[in-house]
Amino acid sequence: MTTFRFNFDVSSADEEVQHEDKTDVHSQSTELHGKDAFEVTCDKIPDIDTCHVEEMTLCRGSMIMQYINIKHIEAYLTSNQEYASSGLITAIKNNTDLIPSVYEGGLKIWECSIDLVEFLQQQSICFDGKNVIELGCGAGLPGIFALTKGANKVDFQDYNEEVIRYVTIPNVFLNCSIKLSEQNIKTNCQFYAGDWSKMQNVLQSRGDNRYDVVLTSETIYSEESQQKLYKLIKGLLKANGVAYVAAKTIYFGVGGGTRAFETLINNDDYFQCEVSKRVTRGKFYVYIDAFNIFFQASWVAMESGL
């Protein structure tokens, strides 16, 4: 029997890092169909102006990661007529973090993505030669971390193409171009956009495209998203693979969180989970749960609770 873990942490605030629940006035019931899934091609190195690049220091000063300033991306998208009809523009103008089935928060750097990176670093998780995918990647920090630690292949997926093109891809080049050439990045990374319910067929269109490691953070904020994410992970993970899922205990107003996800896992009778670590930091409770797999894969998740 292999092991599946569940890990969550709470980081100090950063000016561009958002520390808020994925709750929104638009998050009531929606019947919108999910976006079609497709690959986003990366033809060349993005043109990155260093004046729009920010840095964050992680792991008590031992690691620095760079990322595109989100306000700059928002200003670019809203001033570009090509994206005038995009639902993402509606979210930006309304200053909202979530419009279900339209915009899924990918422009923000959510705190649990930082927590996941720090956990992977602190636990010295081995990525050498591994095939990795980050689902709901947004800024892509956990996937970028895996790429810098020797992963053979890292794929990135987000709901919105604009997020992949103007946030994820530039961040990959910002953090990985020193260790990897442009060609290596293009060879070792693929980028995808669209709804999880339609993603597996696209990801596996080139054959049995399964992964040793699945990374995801702040993606189980609603019960609907949990169902689709869980099904996709089960379809993508190799027999001896591991998935790291970072999220808060409860997302107020939208019904999701780690406890609801744990219930989903237990009801499916595919994974077995248990709390392996608990940390209290200020008013936050941080839990690290371990999941043991009955059948195929292993699973790890991080939990930040209020």
HELIX and SHEET records of a PDB file:
HELIX    1   1 VAL A   25  SER A   27  5                                   3    
HELIX    2   2 THR A   50  HIS A   52  5                                   3    
HELIX    3   3 ILE A   70  SER A   79  1                                  10    
HELIX    4   4 GLN A   81  TYR A   83  5                                   3    
HELIX    5   5 GLY A   87  LYS A   93  1                                   7    
HELIX    6   6 GLU A  111  GLN A  122  1                                  12    
HELIX    7   7 LEU A  141  THR A  148  1                                   8    
HELIX    8   8 GLU A  161  VAL A  163  1                                   3    
HELIX    9   9 ILE A  164  THR A  168  3                                   5    
HELIX   10  10 ILE A  169  CYS A  176  1                                   8    
HELIX   11  11 GLU A  182  ASN A  188  1                                   7    
HELIX   12  12 TRP A  196  LYS A  198  5                                   3    
HELIX   13  13 MET A  199  LEU A  203  1                                   5    
HELIX   14  14 GLU A  223  LEU A  236  1                                  14    
HELIX   15  15 THR A  258  ASP A  268  1                                  11    
SHEET    1   A10 PHE A  38  VAL A  40  0                                        
SHEET    2   A10 CYS A 189  ALA A 193 -1                                        
SHEET    3   A10 LYS A 153  ASP A 158  1                                        
SHEET    4   A10 ASN A 131  LEU A 135  1                                        
SHEET    5   A10 TYR A 211  SER A 217  1                                        
SHEET    6   A10 LEU A 237  LYS A 248  1                                        
SHEET    7   A10 SER A 298  GLY A 305  1                                        
SHEET    8   A10 THR A   3  ASN A   7  1                                        
SHEET    9   A10 PHE A 284  ILE A 293 -1                                        
SHEET   10   A10 PHE A 271  ARG A 281 -1                                        
SHEET    1   B 2 VAL A  17  GLN A  18  0                                        
SHEET    2   B 2 ILE A 109  TRP A 110  1                                        
SHEET    1   C 2 VAL A  53  LEU A  58  0                                        
SHEET    2   C 2 MET A  63  ILE A  68 -1                                        
END                                                                             
